[in-house]
Structures are given as structure tokens and as C-alpha cells.
């Protein structure tokens, strides 16, 4: 991606992944001309309600990590959920080799996404939850007003104190309407943004510059004025349910998402599209078979890495890569022991970080620049 650490992640995931809360909504693909017939798609949000038994002493420990952001080259923040479905966070100050748990407000629900505006200010979001840190993630406070009361799946912040969230309103009659909210004071106050036309569920937002952002899901919208106004992008037919978008610069972006048939056809390819005009028009990108669970992507150093959870309980997570100019992804080796993926973050000249879970516990892995192998990081548990 174009900027250090301003990381968003949409949490739409493939149906059938173990350890997720199911939210069935009616969505439709959207084009710039007229929308095709509405179809029923099952969408899940990863990490809202992790499953698996644990002792009372382990309830304070993270069961799953959903997102990661890095305010500095050596410092990163990861957020997710405990085994009780409450929010949790971890941080590293040694480039990702070791991680320690960080306290978050007790009222926080499972955290879905995190973005760091600069070296000190970070914002994390979840199901009607927004929390802020002004000391690089060491301490967090809840935002107590103007917080959207619907699921917030993604946040991205820029250097101008602007933060954008993407999510959806599951109570909307007939279809889950996509929602975008905007803050101009670093996440302290929020305003809902009016979107034109038919707007279906949104799961990820990326702002490659302070003026330009792209939101994707079962619709695509772009803004060129810091989120004041948005216009729809043209999505190739059949490529709805996009869960993540990553931009190498203001023009070149890749969006991916789970294949709607992945629950019944584990050989199905994931959805993947790319744009070279800032999100107005998109072209299909070829995905290998048996990748239908892929739900997150990150691009840096002329390479894009996309990942998703294992296609069956206990199976290894699915990882694919492509070079910046390539028109297709290829299978790649994922981190050892990781079966669920919440997020992948690749940073220029600094390698990639993958967060997720395996064996009912949160896992973090790192891959150094110039290599293709992952190493599991040490994640210290909360003392009981």
C-alpha cells in the first residue's frame, strides 16, 4: 500500500469458516449503469463470536486477531476478539518478533479493524464500537458519542486527521445498506456520509491519499474530496462480495473477496479485480482454484499478497501472491499452524505481517522482504 501503517480490513468472509458469526443478508452486484437482479448471499464477519472452549484464566487472552496497523517501522498494533467475543489488542515494538497484550475498554466488542493516523494516534473499530489511542497503542479510550450503531467493519485514517469507516446496516429492509462515516478530528466525532443510488454492504475502505479513498463490498464507491462526496465504480459482473482493497498508489488498487459458492464448492476461485484509474473502472484478476475463502489483500514492494482461512476445519490458511503488473495470483505457502486469517499487511521494504488464529488461539506471523517464508511470532498471554 502507499502509506506506512494506515491499514484497513474488511471482514466479509467466506461462508462455512469455523469460528465466525453468521449474518445472512441480501446483497447484489452493482454496475455503473443498472444493477443486476438481487441474489441472496450469506456473509460472515470473522471474529465477532470466536468459538472453542477455554478456562476462565484464558478468557482474557485473544482467540483471534482481525487486523493490524503499524504507526512506526518497528511498532505495530493488532486487534481482535477474546474467546468471549470482547475486544482485545496486542502490540509490538521490535518489528513483530514479540507481541504483548494491551488493555482496551471493557465495553468494547470484538474489534474488526485498526488504522494509525500517525506515530501516536490510532483508531480501532468493531460492532458499534470505536476506540482511540493517543500514545501509539499503549492505552485506549472509547469514543462515547456519534458512534454508528451498526457493524463497523473497516477504518482507514490519513495524515490530515481524517478517518473513514465502512460497514453496513443489517436492519435495512430488503438488503443490507452500506454505510460510510467520516471523522475530521482523528476519530473523536463522526458524521454519516450520504451515498448516491443503490448502496449494498461495504466491508473495506482504503485511502491511498488524504483526498482519495475507495470503499468496496457488494458495491464500490470512490471519493476525490476527502470523503465529502462519493461516486460509484463500475464492477465487472459476478465480482460482488469484495472484502478487502489495497492500493499501491492513488491509481493502482486490487480488491479481493470470497467466492459466493465457496461453501458448497471448495474448488471455487476467489473474487479478484484491479483498477488503474483510482477505482472508477475495474478488470478481473485470475485466482487459482480452491481459493474461494480469500478475504484480505495487501500490496507493497511490487507484490500483492492475498489470504483467507482454510477451506475446512483445521486446514491451513490459503495464501496467494502476484507481482504488481501481473494479471493473475498464484498459490503460495502460508504461515505454519495458521488456519484462520484476519488480515495481511505488507509494507514497503519491511516485509509482511499476517494475523489470525489457529487451534483456538490468536497467531501472528512475519515474512521479511525478499523472502517467501513465514515465521510465527511470540504472543505473550495476559496474566490471569
Backbone torsions as a table, in degrees:
resi	resn	phi	psi	omega
1	UNK	NA	167.3	-171.1
2	UNK	-77.8	-26.1	-173.0
3	UNK	-124.3	144.7	-176.6
4	UNK	-67.1	114.4	165.7
5	UNK	81.2	-11.2	178.6
6	UNK	-75.1	83.2	-168.0
7	UNK	-107.8	131.7	173.9
8	UNK	-117.0	159.3	167.9
9	UNK	-152.5	130.0	174.4
10	UNK	-83.8	144.1	-174.4
11	UNK	-110.4	25.4	165.4
12	UNK	-67.1	137.6	-179.7
13	UNK	-139.1	164.4	-177.9
14	UNK	-67.3	141.5	178.9
15	UNK	-63.9	143.8	175.8
16	UNK	96.4	-6.1	178.2
17	UNK	-68.3	135.0	-178.6
18	UNK	-69.9	146.4	174.8
19	UNK	79.0	32.6	179.8
20	UNK	-129.4	158.6	174.7
21	UNK	-96.9	128.2	-175.7
22	UNK	-86.3	133.2	173.2
23	UNK	-128.6	107.7	-179.5
24	UNK	-86.7	122.9	178.6
25	UNK	-135.3	157.9	176.2
26	UNK	-98.3	123.2	-177.0
27	UNK	-131.9	167.0	177.1
28	UNK	-145.2	149.4	171.5
29	UNK	-68.7	153.4	-177.0
30	UNK	-130.2	136.5	174.6
31	UNK	-117.4	171.7	-177.9
32	UNK	-73.5	-15.3	-178.9
33	UNK	-98.8	-77.2	179.9
34	UNK	-138.9	142.6	-176.5
35	UNK	-73.4	143.5	176.3
36	UNK	-73.5	174.7	180.0
37	UNK	-57.3	144.1	-179.4
38	UNK	-70.4	138.3	177.2
39	UNK	-127.5	153.1	-179.8
40	UNK	-86.0	127.3	179.4
41	UNK	-131.2	134.8	176.2
42	UNK	-88.7	123.7	-178.5
43	UNK	-116.2	141.5	179.1
44	UNK	-123.7	153.3	174.3
45	UNK	-113.4	117.5	-173.5
46	UNK	-75.5	128.8	174.0
47	UNK	95.6	-7.1	179.5
48	UNK	-65.9	-37.2	-177.8
49	UNK	-142.9	75.2	-179.3
50	UNK	-59.6	143.3	179.4
51	UNK	-102.5	177.4	179.4
52	UNK	105.7	134.9	-178.9
53	UNK	-79.9	155.3	177.4
54	UNK	-159.3	158.6	179.2
55	UNK	-74.3	166.0	-178.1
56	UNK	-62.9	-31.3	179.7
57	UNK	-68.5	-23.7	-178.0
58	UNK	-89.4	-7.6	-176.7
59	UNK	-62.5	-27.2	-179.6
60	UNK	-80.7	-7.9	-177.3
61	UNK	-94.5	148.9	-176.8
62	UNK	-70.0	134.0	174.8
63	UNK	-95.6	-22.9	-177.6
64	UNK	-157.1	141.0	173.1
65	UNK	-108.8	131.9	-174.1
66	UNK	-105.1	-22.6	-173.8
67	UNK	-159.8	159.6	179.4
68	UNK	-145.4	144.3	175.9
69	UNK	-143.7	149.7	-175.3
70	UNK	-126.7	102.7	178.7
71	UNK	-70.3	-23.2	178.0
72	UNK	-135.9	162.8	178.9
73	UNK	-56.3	-34.9	-177.1
74	UNK	-101.6	-8.0	-174.6
75	UNK	-117.0	130.3	179.8
76	UNK	-139.3	154.9	178.6
77	UNK	-121.2	132.1	173.3
78	UNK	-118.0	141.2	178.6
79	UNK	-129.2	156.5	-179.9
80	UNK	-176.8	-139.5	-172.9
81	UNK	-138.8	148.5	172.1
82	UNK	-83.5	175.9	178.9
83	UNK	-67.6	-12.1	176.0
84	UNK	-97.5	4.6	178.4
85	UNK	81.8	14.0	176.0
86	UNK	-94.7	163.1	-179.0
87	UNK	-70.4	152.3	176.4
88	UNK	-152.9	161.7	-178.4
89	UNK	-148.5	153.1	174.2
90	UNK	-135.3	161.7	177.7
91	UNK	-146.4	157.2	176.7
92	UNK	-131.3	147.8	175.2
93	UNK	-125.0	10.0	-179.7
94	UNK	-123.2	32.4	176.4
95	UNK	78.6	11.0	175.6
96	UNK	105.8	2.8	179.1
97	UNK	-72.6	-42.0	178.9
98	UNK	-130.8	147.1	-177.3
99	UNK	-132.2	145.5	178.5
100	UNK	-125.3	147.1	178.3
101	UNK	-70.7	147.8	179.7
102	UNK	-127.0	136.9	179.6
103	UNK	-72.3	139.0	173.2
104	UNK	-123.3	161.6	-180.0
105	UNK	-53.3	137.8	-175.7
106	UNK	-63.2	-20.6	179.7
107	UNK	-82.1	-5.8	-175.8
108	UNK	-68.7	131.2	169.7
109	UNK	-84.0	178.7	-179.3
110	UNK	-48.3	130.5	-178.3
111	UNK	-91.1	133.4	-170.9
112	UNK	-106.9	-26.1	-173.4
113	UNK	-157.4	153.2	179.0
114	UNK	-145.1	143.7	176.8
115	UNK	-145.3	137.6	-179.1
116	UNK	-107.4	119.8	-175.6
117	UNK	-68.1	-40.1	175.7
118	UNK	-156.8	-161.2	-171.3
119	UNK	-67.6	-15.0	-177.7
120	UNK	-118.9	-33.7	-172.8
121	UNK	-96.4	124.0	176.3
122	UNK	-129.2	147.5	178.7
123	UNK	-127.5	131.4	176.7
124	UNK	-124.0	145.9	-175.6
125	UNK	-133.2	161.6	177.4
126	UNK	-160.8	-152.6	-179.3
127	UNK	-71.4	105.3	-172.5
128	UNK	43.1	39.8	178.9
129	UNK	-131.4	131.7	169.8
130	UNK	-134.5	127.0	176.3
131	UNK	-126.9	154.3	-177.3
132	UNK	-129.5	149.0	171.0
133	UNK	-128.2	136.4	177.4
134	UNK	-113.5	13.8	178.8
135	UNK	-133.9	44.7	176.2
136	UNK	63.9	26.1	174.7
137	UNK	95.8	3.2	179.9
138	UNK	-71.7	-41.2	177.7
139	UNK	-131.5	151.3	-175.1
140	UNK	-132.7	147.3	174.1
141	UNK	-131.7	145.8	179.8
142	UNK	-77.1	142.2	170.5
143	UNK	-82.6	120.9	-168.7
144	UNK	-97.2	-1.4	-177.4
145	UNK	-146.4	158.2	179.1
146	UNK	60.6	21.2	-179.7
147	UNK	-85.3	128.2	178.1
148	UNK	-56.7	140.5	-177.4
149	UNK	-95.6	15.9	175.9
150	UNK	-113.1	168.2	178.4
151	UNK	-57.1	128.1	176.4
152	UNK	-107.2	115.6	-171.5
153	UNK	-100.2	-19.3	-173.4
154	UNK	-154.5	148.4	174.9
155	UNK	-141.6	142.2	170.6
156	UNK	-140.5	136.6	-177.3
157	UNK	-121.1	149.7	179.4
158	UNK	-119.6	174.9	-175.9
159	UNK	-72.5	0.4	-179.4
160	UNK	-102.3	23.1	-178.0
161	UNK	69.2	14.4	179.1
162	UNK	-94.1	135.1	172.0
163	UNK	-130.7	140.1	179.3
164	UNK	-123.0	134.2	173.8
165	UNK	-114.5	152.9	175.3
166	UNK	-127.9	143.2	179.1
167	UNK	-171.0	-154.1	-179.6
168	UNK	-155.6	159.3	177.8
169	UNK	-105.8	102.8	-175.9
170	UNK	-70.9	-11.5	-178.2
171	UNK	-86.5	-6.2	-178.2
172	UNK	-62.8	129.1	-177.8
173	UNK	-68.4	129.4	175.9
174	UNK	90.1	-34.8	179.5
175	UNK	-162.6	153.2	178.0
176	UNK	-79.6	113.5	-176.9
177	UNK	-79.9	133.7	176.2
178	UNK	-67.5	146.4	-178.0
179	UNK	-130.3	135.6	171.6
180	UNK	-126.3	131.0	174.6
181	UNK	-121.8	154.5	-171.3
182	UNK	-135.1	136.9	174.6
183	UNK	-123.7	138.1	177.4
184	UNK	-112.7	10.8	179.9
185	UNK	-130.4	37.5	176.1
186	UNK	70.8	28.5	174.6
187	UNK	92.0	7.6	179.7
188	UNK	-78.0	-39.4	177.8
189	UNK	-131.5	152.9	-173.3
190	UNK	-135.7	146.9	176.2
191	UNK	-131.5	138.9	176.1
192	UNK	-72.5	144.3	-177.6
193	UNK	-108.5	133.2	177.0
194	UNK	-76.5	132.4	179.5
195	UNK	-115.1	142.7	-175.8
196	UNK	-81.4	146.1	170.3
197	UNK	67.3	-159.1	179.5
198	UNK	-73.5	124.0	-177.0
199	UNK	-125.6	115.9	178.3
200	UNK	-104.3	176.9	-169.9
201	UNK	-47.2	135.2	178.6
202	UNK	-114.5	132.2	-174.5
203	UNK	-119.5	-8.9	-176.2
204	UNK	-155.9	144.2	175.4
205	UNK	-136.5	139.7	179.2
206	UNK	-134.8	131.3	178.8
207	UNK	-118.1	94.1	-179.6
208	UNK	-68.9	-21.5	173.5
209	UNK	-136.6	174.8	-179.9
210	UNK	-70.2	-16.6	-179.2
211	UNK	-105.4	-26.2	-170.5
212	UNK	-111.6	129.1	177.5
213	UNK	-139.7	154.5	175.1
214	UNK	-129.6	130.2	174.9
215	UNK	-115.5	132.3	-177.8
216	UNK	-129.4	158.3	176.6
217	UNK	176.5	-115.7	169.9
218	UNK	-97.6	9.3	167.7
219	UNK	-140.8	166.0	170.0
220	UNK	-129.8	131.7	176.7
221	UNK	-133.1	145.7	179.5
222	UNK	-128.2	150.1	175.0
223	UNK	-131.6	146.0	176.7
224	UNK	-122.6	11.4	-178.8
225	UNK	-134.0	42.8	176.0
226	UNK	63.7	27.8	173.7
227	UNK	92.3	3.0	177.1
228	UNK	-66.0	-46.8	179.6
229	UNK	-129.4	150.7	-177.9
230	UNK	-131.4	149.8	174.9
231	UNK	-132.4	148.8	-177.3
232	UNK	-73.8	146.5	171.6
233	UNK	-95.0	163.1	-179.2
234	UNK	-94.6	115.1	-176.3
235	UNK	-101.1	131.0	175.5
236	UNK	-58.1	140.7	-178.1
237	UNK	-57.1	131.8	178.1
238	UNK	92.3	1.5	-176.8
239	UNK	-112.4	40.1	173.6
240	UNK	-81.2	-173.9	-176.8
241	UNK	56.5	52.3	173.6
242	UNK	-88.3	132.4	-172.1
243	UNK	-113.8	-8.9	-176.3
244	UNK	-157.7	144.7	175.9
245	UNK	-137.5	140.6	178.9
246	UNK	-138.7	137.8	-176.6
247	UNK	-119.5	127.1	173.6
248	UNK	-74.0	-29.8	174.1
249	UNK	-155.9	-168.8	-174.2
250	UNK	-69.1	-14.7	-176.9
251	UNK	-109.9	-39.0	-172.4
252	UNK	-97.7	114.4	-178.1
253	UNK	-138.3	155.3	176.0
254	UNK	-128.0	135.9	175.7
255	UNK	-123.2	140.5	179.6
256	UNK	-132.5	166.0	176.3
257	UNK	-171.2	165.4	-179.1
258	UNK	-71.9	148.1	174.9
259	UNK	-75.5	132.8	-175.2
260	UNK	-62.6	-20.8	179.8
261	UNK	-96.4	6.1	-172.7
262	UNK	-61.2	-28.9	-178.5
263	UNK	-66.6	-32.0	-178.9
264	UNK	-103.8	-14.7	-179.4
265	UNK	-136.2	95.0	-176.7
266	UNK	-71.2	-8.9	175.8
267	UNK	-87.8	-4.0	-176.5
268	UNK	-64.1	143.3	174.9
269	UNK	-78.2	157.7	173.3
270	UNK	-73.6	165.5	170.9
271	UNK	-84.7	138.0	176.4
272	UNK	-153.6	132.8	177.2
273	UNK	-139.4	160.5	179.4
274	UNK	-137.8	158.4	178.5
275	UNK	-134.7	147.7	173.8
276	UNK	-121.2	12.3	179.3
277	UNK	-130.3	33.5	175.5
278	UNK	75.9	15.2	173.3
279	UNK	106.2	0.4	-180.0
280	UNK	-74.9	-41.7	177.0
281	UNK	-127.3	149.5	-174.5
282	UNK	-134.2	150.6	177.9
283	UNK	-125.9	146.5	178.7
284	UNK	-63.6	146.1	172.2
285	UNK	-119.4	131.9	-175.6
286	UNK	-72.1	132.6	174.7
287	UNK	-114.7	145.1	175.8
288	UNK	-66.0	160.6	172.8
289	UNK	-65.6	162.5	179.0
290	UNK	61.8	37.6	177.0
291	UNK	-128.1	16.9	-172.5
292	UNK	-62.5	-10.8	179.7
293	UNK	-91.3	-3.3	-175.8
294	UNK	-61.7	135.3	-174.6
295	UNK	-144.1	2.0	178.9
296	UNK	-143.5	149.2	-179.3
297	UNK	-145.9	148.5	175.3
298	UNK	-146.6	136.7	-176.3
299	UNK	-121.8	131.0	175.9
300	UNK	-167.3	155.5	178.1
301	UNK	53.9	42.5	177.6
302	UNK	61.5	25.0	178.8
303	UNK	-142.4	141.8	173.1
304	UNK	-113.6	135.0	176.6
305	UNK	-118.2	127.2	177.6
306	UNK	-123.1	150.2	-174.8
307	UNK	-152.9	158.9	175.5
308	UNK	-156.4	169.8	-177.0
309	UNK	-70.7	164.0	178.0
310	UNK	-58.1	150.5	-175.6
311	UNK	-75.1	-12.2	175.5
312	UNK	-147.6	164.1	-177.5
313	UNK	-55.1	125.8	176.5
314	UNK	84.5	-8.4	179.5
315	UNK	-77.2	152.6	-179.6
316	UNK	-61.2	149.9	175.8
317	UNK	-61.5	152.1	-179.2
318	UNK	-93.7	128.9	177.9
319	UNK	-130.6	140.5	174.5
320	UNK	-139.0	157.3	178.4
321	UNK	-138.1	158.9	170.3
322	UNK	-151.4	154.7	174.7
323	UNK	-80.8	166.1	-169.7
324	UNK	-60.8	-34.8	-177.5
325	UNK	-96.3	-1.4	-176.7
326	UNK	-74.0	155.7	179.2
327	UNK	-105.9	8.4	-179.9
328	UNK	-150.9	149.3	173.0
329	UNK	-91.3	157.4	178.5
330	UNK	-132.3	149.2	-179.5
331	UNK	-59.1	144.5	179.1
332	UNK	-141.5	161.6	178.6
333	UNK	-79.5	132.3	178.6
334	UNK	-95.1	178.3	179.1
335	UNK	-63.4	144.9	177.4
336	UNK	-64.3	140.0	174.8
337	UNK	74.9	-10.9	-178.3
338	UNK	-82.4	122.1	179.5
339	UNK	-112.2	-20.7	175.9
340	UNK	-123.7	137.8	-179.6
341	UNK	-118.2	126.7	174.4
342	UNK	-95.8	-37.0	-173.7
343	UNK	-163.3	151.5	168.7
344	UNK	-128.0	133.1	177.6
345	UNK	-127.5	116.5	175.2
346	UNK	-109.4	133.5	-176.4
347	UNK	-123.2	141.4	-178.2
348	UNK	-54.0	125.1	176.4
349	UNK	66.0	6.6	-176.5
350	UNK	-122.7	4.1	178.4
351	UNK	78.7	-165.7	-173.8
352	UNK	-124.2	152.7	173.8
353	UNK	-124.6	132.7	175.8
354	UNK	-118.9	134.4	178.0
355	UNK	-125.3	148.8	-179.7
356	UNK	175.9	-129.2	-176.7
357	UNK	-159.5	163.0	173.3
358	UNK	-165.0	137.7	-179.4
359	UNK	55.0	42.9	176.1
360	UNK	61.1	29.5	175.0
361	UNK	-143.3	151.7	179.7
362	UNK	-67.2	142.9	178.2
363	UNK	-133.9	147.4	176.3
364	UNK	-132.9	136.6	178.5
365	UNK	-134.2	151.3	179.2
366	UNK	-125.5	148.9	175.1
367	UNK	-132.6	120.4	-176.0
368	UNK	-76.3	154.4	177.7
369	UNK	-57.5	136.1	178.3
370	UNK	86.1	-0.9	178.7
371	UNK	-118.4	170.5	178.1
372	UNK	-127.2	11.8	-178.4
373	UNK	-112.1	145.7	-178.7
374	UNK	-102.8	147.4	175.0
375	UNK	-124.4	131.3	177.7
376	UNK	-71.1	137.0	177.7
377	UNK	-91.1	160.6	177.6
378	UNK	-86.4	125.2	179.9
379	UNK	-114.4	106.3	-178.6
380	UNK	-69.9	138.0	178.6
381	UNK	-81.9	155.5	173.5
382	UNK	-70.2	136.0	178.0
383	UNK	-69.5	140.2	-176.8
384	UNK	-82.1	NA	NA
